[in-house]
Amino acid sequence: MISTTTTLATNSGSSEQPSGSARSLSSAEAAFLRETLKRCSPFTFEAACQFRRTGAVECVPAIVRGIVGHYAARDLQGEAESSDALRLVDDLGLDSLTLIEIGMLAEDVFGLSVNYEELCQLRTLGEIHRFLAGKLRGDIAALADGRG
């Protein structure tokens, strides 16, 4: 699970919203995110709301850690926040079905299309962060190797 002491970034560097701009989150959008992330920590929900309001790519790691932390083996859930080098299968005990579920949640939260072939190429928590951030920025080179 994600620690509530983690600080979320503002929207600096976001390609989706101009710096200093934030939009309101509709009650329907907030309800959708709450339902989508109902099994994740409240902090993950807050990070997703901030992302939706600001488009801040800097929110991606907090959201991904919360989603992956929920799916990690119970005794490893705290590990999902400790290092980008953690291997999804070997260290966190995730299987291919779980990776598909994580991909589906990422699609819902970030409004992206993530196909199974793309997801299966990613091996570490950091690669997921960089891959999704690269997709959000439209960085094609980052998509090929998970580096963003």
N, CA and C atoms as an extended XYZ file, in Angstrom:
444
Properties=species:S:1:pos:R:3:atomname:S:1:resname:S:1:resid:I:1 pbc="F F F"
N         0.832       -1.184        0.000 N   MET     1
C         0.000        0.000        0.000 CA  MET     1
C         0.878        1.250        0.000 C   MET     1
N         0.334        2.326       -0.483 N   ILE     2
C         1.071        3.573       -0.557 CA  ILE     2
C         0.956        4.321        0.752 C   ILE     2
N         2.047        4.850        1.176 N   SER     3
C         2.065        5.638        2.390 CA  SER     3
C         1.367        6.972        2.153 C   SER     3
N         0.563        7.411        3.098 N   THR     4
C        -0.134        8.679        2.939 CA  THR     4
C         0.803        9.862        3.123 C   THR     4
N         2.053        9.608        3.475 N   THR     5
C         2.994       10.706        3.609 CA  THR     5
C         3.661       11.070        2.291 C   THR     5
N         3.432       10.271        1.255 N   THR     6
C         3.998       10.585       -0.054 CA  THR     6
C         3.370       11.862       -0.571 C   THR     6
N         4.167       12.743       -1.109 N   THR     7
C         3.666       14.002       -1.625 CA  THR     7
C         3.446       13.888       -3.111 C   THR     7
N         2.286       14.326       -3.565 N   LEU     8
C         2.003       14.338       -4.986 CA  LEU     8
C         2.579       15.584       -5.615 C   LEU     8
N         3.049       15.424       -6.832 N   ALA     9
C         3.600       16.552       -7.576 CA  ALA     9
C         2.475       17.411       -8.108 C   ALA     9
N         2.797       18.651       -8.415 N   THR    10
C         1.853       19.512       -9.096 CA  THR    10
C         1.946       19.234      -10.570 C   THR    10
N         1.276       20.029      -11.370 N   ASN    11
C         1.222       19.718      -12.784 CA  ASN    11
C         2.398       20.275      -13.571 C   ASN    11
N         3.488       20.640      -12.948 N   SER    12
C         4.633       21.119      -13.710 CA  SER    12
C         5.155       20.006      -14.590 C   SER    12
N         5.412       20.328      -15.830 N   GLY    13
C         5.931       19.350      -16.766 CA  GLY    13
C         4.858       18.535      -17.448 C   GLY    13
N         3.616       18.754      -17.121 N   SER    14
C         2.554       18.000      -17.761 CA  SER    14
C         2.290       18.539      -19.153 C   SER    14
N         2.130       17.638      -20.100 N   SER    15
C         1.860       18.069      -21.456 CA  SER    15
C         0.372       18.243      -21.710 C   SER    15
N        -0.473       17.852      -20.751 N   GLU    16
C        -1.899       17.888      -20.994 CA  GLU    16
C        -2.550       19.195      -20.541 C   GLU    16
N        -2.051       19.817      -19.523 N   GLN    17
C        -2.619       21.045      -19.003 CA  GLN    17
C        -1.517       22.081      -18.890 C   GLN    17
N        -1.802       23.344      -19.214 N   PRO    18
C        -0.796       24.373      -19.008 CA  PRO    18
C        -0.470       24.504      -17.528 C   PRO    18
N         0.763       24.906      -17.235 N   SER    19
C         1.199       25.068      -15.863 CA  SER    19
C         0.263       26.002      -15.121 C   SER    19
N        -0.104       25.613      -13.894 N   GLY    20
C        -0.956       26.444      -13.075 CA  GLY    20
C        -2.438       26.240      -13.351 C   GLY    20
N        -2.785       25.438      -14.337 N   SER    21
C        -4.198       25.246      -14.644 CA  SER    21
C        -4.669       23.922      -14.075 C   SER    21
N        -5.849       23.952      -13.535 N   ALA    22
C        -6.468       22.730      -13.035 CA  ALA    22
C        -7.961       22.846      -13.303 C   ALA    22
N        -8.553       21.735      -13.609 N   ARG    23
C        -9.992       21.754      -13.858 CA  ARG    23
C       -10.696       21.081      -12.698 C   ARG    23
N       -11.973       21.318      -12.613 N   SER    24
C       -12.770       20.669      -11.581 CA  SER    24
C       -13.056       19.241      -11.991 C   SER    24
N       -13.202       18.412      -11.015 N   LEU    25
C       -13.542       17.020      -11.236 CA  LEU    25
C       -15.040       16.887      -10.988 C   LEU    25
N       -15.782       16.432      -11.972 N   SER    26
C       -17.233       16.283      -11.801 CA  SER    26
C       -17.522       15.201      -10.769 C   SER    26
N       -18.696       15.271      -10.181 N   SER    27
C       -19.054       14.259       -9.192 CA  SER    27
C       -19.157       12.881       -9.852 C   SER    27
N       -19.608       12.835      -11.109 N   ALA    28
C       -19.685       11.554      -11.820 CA  ALA    28
C       -18.292       10.986      -12.058 C   ALA    28
N       -17.337       11.849      -12.427 N   GLU    29
C       -15.964       11.395      -12.657 CA  GLU    29
C       -15.333       10.910      -11.354 C   GLU    29
N       -15.570       11.637      -10.266 N   ALA    30
C       -15.047       11.225       -8.964 CA  ALA    30
C       -15.661        9.891       -8.536 C   ALA    30
N       -16.957        9.734       -8.766 N   ALA    31
C       -17.620        8.475       -8.409 CA  ALA    31
C       -17.067        7.315       -9.237 C   ALA    31
N       -16.799        7.568      -10.525 N   PHE    32
C       -16.215        6.538      -11.386 CA  PHE    32
C       -14.844        6.119      -10.854 C   PHE    32
N       -14.006        7.099      -10.526 N   LEU    33
C       -12.676        6.779       -9.994 CA  LEU    33
C       -12.780        6.047       -8.663 C   LEU    33
N       -13.694        6.487       -7.801 N   ARG    34
C       -13.854        5.834       -6.498 CA  ARG    34
C       -14.250        4.368       -6.686 C   ARG    34
N       -15.174        4.108       -7.604 N   GLU    35
C       -15.597        2.731       -7.869 CA  GLU    35
C       -14.462        1.923       -8.501 C   GLU    35
N       -13.760        2.520       -9.460 N   THR    36
C       -12.666        1.843      -10.153 CA  THR    36
C       -11.545        1.473       -9.191 C   THR    36
N       -11.257        2.362       -8.256 N   LEU    37
C       -10.134        2.164       -7.329 CA  LEU    37
C       -10.597        1.764       -5.930 C   LEU    37
N       -11.774        1.192       -5.818 N   LYS    38
C       -12.359        0.898       -4.503 CA  LYS    38
C       -11.520       -0.064       -3.663 C   LYS    38
N       -10.705       -0.869       -4.298 N   ARG    39
C        -9.878       -1.815       -3.539 CA  ARG    39
C        -8.468       -1.285       -3.280 C   ARG    39
N        -8.223       -0.072       -3.733 N   CYS    40
C        -6.914        0.566       -3.528 CA  CYS    40
C        -7.010        1.534       -2.355 C   CYS    40
N        -5.882        2.034       -1.930 N   SER    41
C        -5.856        2.948       -0.791 CA  SER    41
C        -6.525        4.275       -1.132 C   SER    41
N        -7.004        4.990       -0.120 N   PRO    42
C        -7.569        6.327       -0.365 CA  PRO    42
C        -6.547        7.257       -1.029 C   PRO    42
N        -5.275        7.063       -0.721 N   PHE    43
C        -4.234        7.894       -1.325 CA  PHE    43
C        -4.164        7.673       -2.837 C   PHE    43
N        -4.373        6.435       -3.271 N   THR    44
C        -4.373        6.137       -4.705 CA  THR    44
C        -5.528        6.874       -5.378 C   THR    44
N        -6.686        6.868       -4.747 N   PHE    45
C        -7.843        7.600       -5.261 CA  PHE    45
C        -7.530        9.092       -5.358 C   PHE    45
N        -6.935        9.656       -4.326 N   GLU    46
C        -6.596       11.087       -4.334 CA  GLU    46
C        -5.594       11.414       -5.440 C   GLU    46
N        -4.613       10.546       -5.638 N   ALA    47
C        -3.630       10.756       -6.699 CA  ALA    47
C        -4.306       10.717       -8.068 C   ALA    47
N        -5.259        9.787       -8.243 N   ALA    48
C        -5.989        9.684       -9.504 CA  ALA    48
C        -6.845       10.923       -9.736 C   ALA    48
N        -7.465       11.420       -8.691 N   CYS    49
C        -8.252       12.659       -8.817 CA  CYS    49
C        -7.357       13.829       -9.196 C   CYS    49
N        -6.191       13.917       -8.563 N   GLN    50
C        -5.267       14.994       -8.901 CA  GLN    50
C        -4.823       14.875      -10.355 C   GLN    50
N        -4.535       13.654      -10.809 N   PHE    51
C        -4.155       13.460      -12.203 CA  PHE    51
C        -5.272       13.934      -13.126 C   PHE    51
N        -6.506       13.546      -12.827 N   ARG    52
C        -7.633       13.933      -13.681 CA  ARG    52
C        -7.841       15.448      -13.683 C   ARG    52
N        -7.596       16.097      -12.538 N   ARG    53
C        -7.767       17.558      -12.470 CA  ARG    53
C        -6.669       18.298      -13.205 C   ARG    53
N        -5.442       17.814      -13.105 N   THR    54
C        -4.291       18.579      -13.587 CA  THR    54
C        -3.606       17.982      -14.806 C   THR    54
N        -3.783       16.685      -15.034 N   GLY    55
C        -3.050       16.015      -16.100 CA  GLY    55
C        -1.581       15.816      -15.756 C   GLY    55
N        -1.242       15.921      -14.476 N   ALA    56
C         0.149       15.838      -14.034 CA  ALA    56
C         0.690       14.421      -14.173 C   ALA    56
N         1.619       14.234      -15.088 N   VAL    57
C         2.250       12.931      -15.292 CA  VAL    57
C         2.988       12.507      -14.032 C   VAL    57
N         3.348       13.441      -13.202 N   GLU    58
C         4.061       13.136      -11.961 CA  GLU    58
C         3.215       12.328      -10.983 C   GLU    58
N         1.909       12.251      -11.216 N   CYS    59
C         1.018       11.452      -10.370 CA  CYS    59
C         1.087        9.963      -10.710 C   CYS    59
N         1.621        9.638      -11.874 N   VAL    60
C         1.623        8.250      -12.356 CA  VAL    60
C         2.246        7.289      -11.347 C   VAL    60
N         3.439        7.542      -10.811 N   PRO    61
C         4.022        6.557       -9.883 CA  PRO    61
C         3.141        6.268       -8.665 C   PRO    61
N         2.539        7.292       -8.084 N   ALA    62
C         1.689        7.073       -6.907 CA  ALA    62
C         0.480        6.214       -7.257 C   ALA    62
N        -0.107        6.462       -8.414 N   ILE    63
C        -1.278        5.690       -8.837 CA  ILE    63
C        -0.872        4.249       -9.135 C   ILE    63
N         0.202        4.078       -9.883 N   VAL    64
C         0.657        2.731      -10.239 CA  VAL    64
C         1.038        1.952       -8.986 C   VAL    64
N         1.748        2.586       -8.071 N   ARG    65
C         2.128        1.883       -6.834 CA  ARG    65
C         0.898        1.436       -6.059 C   ARG    65
N        -0.131        2.289       -6.023 N   GLY    66
C        -1.353        1.915       -5.316 CA  GLY    66
C        -2.073        0.764       -5.976 C   GLY    66
N        -2.151        0.795       -7.302 N   ILE    67
C        -2.818       -0.278       -8.031 CA  ILE    67
C        -2.033       -1.580       -7.896 C   ILE    67
N        -0.740       -1.528       -8.158 N   VAL    68
C         0.091       -2.730       -8.076 CA  VAL    68
C         0.145       -3.242       -6.638 C   VAL    68
N         0.218       -2.340       -5.678 N   GLY    69
C         0.254       -2.735       -4.271 CA  GLY    69
C        -0.973       -3.533       -3.870 C   GLY    69
N        -2.104       -3.177       -4.434 N   HIS    70
C        -3.333       -3.924       -4.147 CA  HIS    70
C        -3.252       -5.360       -4.664 C   HIS    70
N        -2.647       -5.527       -5.820 N   TYR    71
C        -2.586       -6.857       -6.449 CA  TYR    71
C        -1.394       -7.699       -5.996 C   TYR    71
N        -0.412       -7.097       -5.379 N   ALA    72
C         0.758       -7.853       -4.933 CA  ALA    72
C         0.344       -8.861       -3.860 C   ALA    72
N         1.094       -9.919       -3.763 N   ALA    73
C         0.829      -10.906       -2.722 CA  ALA    73
C         0.741      -10.178       -1.383 C   ALA    73
N        -0.187      -10.582       -0.540 N   ARG    74
C        -0.487       -9.855        0.703 CA  ARG    74
C         0.768       -9.535        1.516 C   ARG    74
N         1.677      -10.470        1.625 N   ASP    75
C         2.878      -10.237        2.415 CA  ASP    75
C         3.878       -9.318        1.697 C   ASP    75
N         3.614       -8.990        0.444 N   LEU    76
C         4.511       -8.121       -0.320 CA  LEU    76
C         3.882       -6.768       -0.664 C   LEU    76
N         2.675       -6.491       -0.180 N   GLN    77
C         1.979       -5.274       -0.570 CA  GLN    77
C         2.763       -4.014       -0.234 C   GLN    77
N         3.416       -3.977        0.895 N   GLY    78
C         4.214       -2.810        1.271 CA  GLY    78
C         5.429       -2.606        0.383 C   GLY    78
N         5.894       -3.674       -0.233 N   GLU    79
C         7.070       -3.605       -1.103 CA  GLU    79
C         6.822       -2.767       -2.358 C   GLU    79
N         5.576       -2.698       -2.820 N   ALA    80
C         5.259       -2.022       -4.078 CA  ALA    80
C         5.624       -0.547       -4.049 C   ALA    80
N         5.816        0.026       -2.878 N   GLU    81
C         6.186        1.430       -2.813 CA  GLU    81
C         7.679        1.655       -2.596 C   GLU    81
N         8.435        0.589       -2.452 N   SER    82
C         9.814        0.774       -2.018 CA  SER    82
C        10.829        1.008       -3.127 C   SER    82
N        10.625        0.442       -4.310 N   SER    83
C        11.658        0.570       -5.333 CA  SER    83
C        11.102        0.359       -6.727 C   SER    83
N        11.527        1.204       -7.649 N   ASP    84
C        11.154        1.038       -9.049 CA  ASP    84
C        11.796       -0.202       -9.661 C   ASP    84
N        12.815       -0.745       -9.018 N   ALA    85
C        13.522       -1.910       -9.555 CA  ALA    85
C        12.819       -3.227       -9.227 C   ALA    85
N        11.770       -3.185       -8.422 N   LEU    86
C        11.068       -4.417       -8.083 CA  LEU    86
C        10.507       -5.080       -9.334 C   LEU    86
N        10.769       -6.366       -9.454 N   ARG    87
C        10.276       -7.134      -10.601 CA  ARG    87
C         8.829       -7.547      -10.327 C   ARG    87
N         7.991       -7.360      -11.320 N   LEU    88
C         6.562       -7.604      -11.163 CA  LEU    88
C         6.252       -9.054      -10.824 C   LEU    88
N         6.884       -9.985      -11.518 N   VAL    89
C         6.606      -11.406      -11.312 CA  VAL    89
C         7.447      -11.961      -10.177 C   VAL    89
N         8.747      -11.796      -10.258 N   ASP    90
C         9.650      -12.430       -9.295 CA  ASP    90
C         9.575      -11.831       -7.897 C   ASP    90
N         9.483      -10.495       -7.799 N   ASP    91
C         9.504       -9.851       -6.488 CA  ASP    91
C         8.116       -9.616       -5.906 C   ASP    91
N         7.139       -9.302       -6.763 N   LEU    92
C         5.805       -8.956       -6.274 CA  LEU    92
C         4.783      -10.069       -6.457 C   LEU    92
N         5.178      -11.149       -7.116 N   GLY    93
C         4.299      -12.306       -7.251 CA  GLY    93
C         3.109      -12.105       -8.168 C   GLY    93
N         3.222      -11.215       -9.147 N   LEU    94
C         2.118      -10.972      -10.070 CA  LEU    94
C         2.155      -11.983      -11.212 C   LEU    94
N         0.982      -12.397      -11.673 N   ASP    95
C         0.917      -13.294      -12.813 CA  ASP    95
C         0.331      -12.549      -14.014 C   ASP    95
N         0.231      -13.236      -15.151 N   SER    96
C        -0.196      -12.574      -16.381 CA  SER    96
C        -1.635      -12.055      -16.289 C   SER    96
N        -2.516      -12.777      -15.631 N   LEU    97
C        -3.890      -12.314      -15.470 CA  LEU    97
C        -3.930      -11.037      -14.637 C   LEU    97
N        -3.136      -10.997      -13.596 N   THR    98
C        -3.069       -9.806      -12.754 CA  THR    98
C        -2.532       -8.618      -13.540 C   THR    98
N        -1.538       -8.848      -14.395 N   LEU    99
C        -1.016       -7.765      -15.221 CA  LEU    99
C        -2.095       -7.216      -16.152 C   LEU    99
N        -2.948       -8.088      -16.655 N   ILE   100
C        -4.055       -7.635      -17.497 CA  ILE   100
C        -5.017       -6.783      -16.671 C   ILE   100
N        -5.329       -7.203      -15.460 N   GLU   101
C        -6.215       -6.430      -14.584 CA  GLU   101
C        -5.604       -5.065      -14.269 C   GLU   101
N        -4.304       -5.026      -14.017 N   ILE   102
C        -3.619       -3.754      -13.761 CA  ILE   102
C        -3.715       -2.865      -14.994 C   ILE   102
N        -3.513       -3.458      -16.163 N   GLY   103
C        -3.629       -2.704      -17.416 CA  GLY   103
C        -5.018       -2.126      -17.612 C   GLY   103
N        -6.043       -2.902      -17.262 N   MET   104
C        -7.417       -2.424      -17.401 CA  MET   104
C        -7.696       -1.261      -16.452 C   MET   104
N        -7.202       -1.363      -15.236 N   LEU   105
C        -7.364       -0.245      -14.302 CA  LEU   105
C        -6.623        0.987      -14.798 C   LEU   105
N        -5.424        0.795      -15.322 N   ALA   106
C        -4.656        1.930      -15.856 CA  ALA   106
C        -5.412        2.595      -17.006 C   ALA   106
N        -6.022        1.785      -17.857 N   GLU   107
C        -6.820        2.349      -18.956 CA  GLU   107
C        -7.939        3.221      -18.415 C   GLU   107
N        -8.635        2.734      -17.395 N   ASP   108
C        -9.746        3.492      -16.818 CA  ASP   108
C        -9.279        4.777      -16.136 C   ASP   108
N        -8.217        4.684      -15.364 N   VAL   109
C        -7.751        5.850      -14.603 CA  VAL   109
C        -7.117        6.898      -15.503 C   VAL   109
N        -6.271        6.457      -16.435 N   PHE   110
C        -5.521        7.398      -17.264 CA  PHE   110
C        -6.186        7.706      -18.598 C   PHE   110
N        -7.220        6.953      -18.963 N   GLY   111
C        -7.875        7.183      -20.240 CA  GLY   111
C        -7.008        6.795      -21.424 C   GLY   111
N        -6.223        5.745      -21.238 N   LEU   112
C        -5.310        5.256      -22.271 CA  LEU   112
C        -5.765        3.897      -22.777 C   LEU   112
N        -5.214        3.506      -23.904 N   SER   113
C        -5.383        2.149      -24.389 CA  SER   113
C        -4.058        1.421      -24.178 C   SER   113
N        -4.100        0.338      -23.418 N   VAL   114
C        -2.898       -0.448      -23.132 CA  VAL   114
C        -3.179       -1.865      -23.602 C   VAL   114
N        -2.401       -2.331      -24.572 N   ASN   115
C        -2.662       -3.700      -25.016 CA  ASN   115
C        -1.764       -4.693      -24.272 C   ASN   115
N        -2.184       -5.945      -24.307 N   TYR   116
C        -1.515       -6.992      -23.549 CA  TYR   116
C        -0.059       -7.164      -23.970 C   TYR   116
N         0.223       -7.049      -25.270 N   GLU   117
C         1.598       -7.209      -25.752 CA  GLU   117
C         2.518       -6.141      -25.169 C   GLU   117
N         2.019       -4.914      -25.081 N   GLU   118
C         2.814       -3.834      -24.484 CA  GLU   118
C         3.090       -4.133      -23.021 C   GLU   118
N         2.051       -4.531      -22.327 N   LEU   119
C         2.162       -4.771      -20.895 CA  LEU   119
C         3.107       -5.934      -20.574 C   LEU   119
N         3.077       -6.970      -21.368 N   CYS   120
C         3.911       -8.148      -21.108 CA  CYS   120
C         5.407       -7.872      -21.275 C   CYS   120
N         5.752       -6.803      -21.965 N   GLN   121
C         7.162       -6.460      -22.146 CA  GLN   121
C         7.749       -5.793      -20.900 C   GLN   121
N         6.900       -5.307      -20.025 N   LEU   122
C         7.358       -4.579      -18.841 CA  LEU   122
C         7.685       -5.562      -17.730 C   LEU   122
N         8.845       -5.373      -17.115 N   ARG   123
C         9.310       -6.326      -16.110 CA  ARG   123
C         9.366       -5.755      -14.694 C   ARG   123
N         9.475       -4.424      -14.558 N   THR   124
C         9.632       -3.829      -13.225 CA  THR   124
C         8.572       -2.763      -12.982 C   THR   124
N         8.424       -2.407      -11.736 N   LEU   125
C         7.499       -1.352      -11.350 CA  LEU   125
C         7.871       -0.035      -12.035 C   LEU   125
N         9.150        0.279      -12.077 N   GLY   126
C         9.613        1.499      -12.729 CA  GLY   126
C         9.311        1.519      -14.215 C   GLY   126
N         9.384        0.366      -14.864 N   GLU   127
C         9.067        0.301      -16.288 CA  GLU   127
C         7.592        0.627      -16.531 C   GLU   127
N         6.721        0.188      -15.617 N   ILE   128
C         5.301        0.546      -15.756 CA  ILE   128
C         5.129        2.050      -15.631 C   ILE   128
N         5.772        2.658      -14.621 N   HIS   129
C         5.677        4.120      -14.441 CA  HIS   129
C         6.117        4.835      -15.707 C   HIS   129
N         7.311        4.472      -16.193 N   ARG   130
C         7.869        5.161      -17.372 CA  ARG   130
C         7.039        4.911      -18.624 C   ARG   130
N         6.541        3.705      -18.771 N   PHE   131
C         5.724        3.361      -19.927 CA  PHE   131
C         4.441        4.206      -19.955 C   PHE   131
N         3.728        4.239      -18.838 N   LEU   132
C         2.478        5.003      -18.796 CA  LEU   132
C         2.729        6.501      -18.923 C   LEU   132
N         3.757        7.001      -18.260 N   ALA   133
C         4.087        8.427      -18.390 CA  ALA   133
C         4.456        8.754      -19.833 C   ALA   133
N         5.209        7.876      -20.478 N   GLY   134
C         5.568        8.081      -21.882 CA  GLY   134
C         4.346        8.081      -22.781 C   GLY   134
N         3.415        7.170      -22.513 N   LYS   135
C         2.171        7.129      -23.292 CA  LYS   135
C         1.376        8.419      -23.102 C   LYS   135
N         1.315        8.894      -21.879 N   LEU   136
C         0.577       10.132      -21.600 CA  LEU   136
C         1.214       11.339      -22.281 C   LEU   136
N         2.548       11.324      -22.377 N   ARG   137
C         3.258       12.428      -23.041 CA  ARG   137
C         3.301       12.253      -24.557 C   ARG   137
N         2.927       11.061      -25.039 N   GLY   138
C         3.003       10.786      -26.469 CA  GLY   138
C         4.416       10.505      -26.918 C   GLY   138
N         5.264       10.055      -26.003 N   ASP   139
C         6.663        9.755      -26.286 CA  ASP   139
C         6.773        8.349      -26.858 C   ASP   139
N         6.821        8.249      -28.180 N   ILE   140
C         6.838        6.957      -28.857 CA  ILE   140
C         8.088        6.136      -28.487 C   ILE   140
N         9.239        6.770      -28.366 N   ALA   141
C        10.475        6.047      -28.042 CA  ALA   141
C        10.367        5.365      -26.680 C   ALA   141
N         9.695        6.008      -25.732 N   ALA   142
C         9.549        5.437      -24.393 CA  ALA   142
C         8.664        4.212      -24.416 C   ALA   142
N         7.764        4.141      -25.377 N   LEU   143
C         6.842        3.020      -25.435 CA  LEU   143
C         7.523        1.722      -25.822 C   LEU   143
N         8.547        1.828      -26.608 N   ALA   144
C         9.217        0.624      -27.115 CA  ALA   144
C         9.965       -0.116      -26.022 C   ALA   144
N        10.502        0.599      -25.041 N   ASP   145
C        11.328       -0.075      -24.061 CA  ASP   145
C        10.985        0.246      -22.606 C   ASP   145
N         9.868        0.938      -22.379 N   GLY   146
C         9.473        1.231      -21.008 CA  GLY   146
C        10.256        2.350      -20.368 C   GLY   146
N        11.155        2.978      -21.107 N   ARG   147
C        11.937        4.087      -20.544 CA  ARG   147
C        11.301        5.398      -20.982 C   ARG   147
N        11.002        6.276      -20.021 N   GLY   148
C        10.352        7.526      -20.370 CA  GLY   148
C        10.969        8.682      -19.834 C   GLY   148
